[in-house]
């Protein structure tokens, strides 16, 4: 799977985990050059507290466009640290790393 925005590949992996229709990318598959932490948080009643990231690429910024669960509830621990995307980020089939 490949996550792209503004003509840039943000993440690419053949080992994503799908939860509720979202592909969660392994942390080491995300290109940190384009990701900066956001102060935004949200709570999912069955996954826990999500932390968000802004994306910055090609001179533009997309606020709160990615999220992760740093400390998910035990029953969904497999997504710990994995990153999912939304808000205009295209997640499509692509070559893995």
RABEL-V986928 format. One line per field, one symbol per residue. ss: DSSP state (@ for helix, = for strand, . for the rest). psi: psi as a letter, one per 20 degrees, with the letter a starting at -180 (. if undefined). burial: b if it has 24 or more other C-alpha atoms within 12 Angstrom, else e. A space follows every 10 residues. Layout:
ss->???
psi->???
burial->???
//
This chain:
ss->.====..=== ==....===. .====.@@@= .@@@====== ====...=== =======..= =========. ...@@@@@@= ..===....= ==.....
psi->qppqpkjpoh qpqjlrpppk ipppqqhiip oihjpqqqiq qrppiihbpp qrqqqoqljq poqliqrqoh mrqhikhijp iqprqalipp orprpr.
burial->bbbbbeebbb bbbebbbeee ebbbbbbebb beebbbeeee eeeeeebeeb bbbbbbeeee ebbbbbbbbe eeeeeeebbb bbbbbbeebb beeeeee
//
